[in-house]
Amino acid sequence: MFGIGMQELLVILVIALIVFGPKRLPELARSLGRGLAEFRRASSDLRGALREAQPAAVSHANSAEPESKEKVLPEVTSETSFKTDRE
């Protein structure tokens, strides 16, 4: 688990108990758990939306005319130069 052993985890928990106290520590753990659950839910929703949108994007790209593909995605060669703001 993140390269942290049982002893290191125990030290972290003891320090957290000393810093936050026994009354506040469960409240902090609960809010951290809720935050992680919300993050997982949001990332799962985003992955699902991307999976649903991917076939439509692929079919749209395949149905585009060949010359319009070249305009959108020009071929990059070794002779292609890129301009930057510093130039």
N, C-alpha and C positions, 0 to 999 in steps of 0.2 A: 504494500500500500504506500505508494509514493516514496519508496526507499526508506521508510521510517519503521524502525523496529518497535517491539512492545515496550522496551525500556524508555525510548525516546518519547513515545506517545504518553506514557505514564508521567514523565517529567513535565510535558506540556500541560497535561490535565491538572497536575498539582499546582503549577504556576498559575494557570487560569483560575483555579479554586482560590488561591491566595489573593490574586489581583481583584477578582470580581466578587468573591464571597459566595457562601453556600445558598443564599437566597436569590441572588441574581443569575447564577450560572445556569440553572434549568431554563429560565426565561430566555437567555441568550442562545442556548442550544436549540430550543424550540423555534425561535425566529430564524436561526441559521438553517434548520431543517426545512422550514417552510420556504425559505428563499431558494434553497437547492431544488426543492420539488417544483417550484414555479419555473426555475431556469430549465429543468429537464422537460417540463411540459411545453414550454415555449420552443425549445430546440426541436422537440419531436414534431410539433405543429409546423415549424419551418421546413424540416426535412420532408414531411408529407406534402406540403405545398409545392416544394421544388420537384418532388417525384411526379406530382400530377401535372406540373407545367412542362416538364422535360419532353414528353412525347409530342406535345403541341408545338414546342419550339423546334424540334427536330423535323417534324413534318412541314412546318412553315419554311425552314431553311432548305429542305429538299425540293419544295415546290417553287422556290425562287428561280428566276431566270439566270443562266450562267453569267451573263455580263453584269448583272446586279450583284452577284456574289463577289466578283472581282473588285467592284467599287467599294463594297463593304469590307472585304477582307483581302487586301492586296497581297500578292506573293512577296515574301521577305527573302531576299537573296543576300549573299555576302557583300554585294556592292551597295546595298541599301544603307543610307546614312540617316541618322536620327538627329534632329536638331533639338538642342536644349536651350533653356533660358540663359545659360552662361555664354553661349556663342554670340 
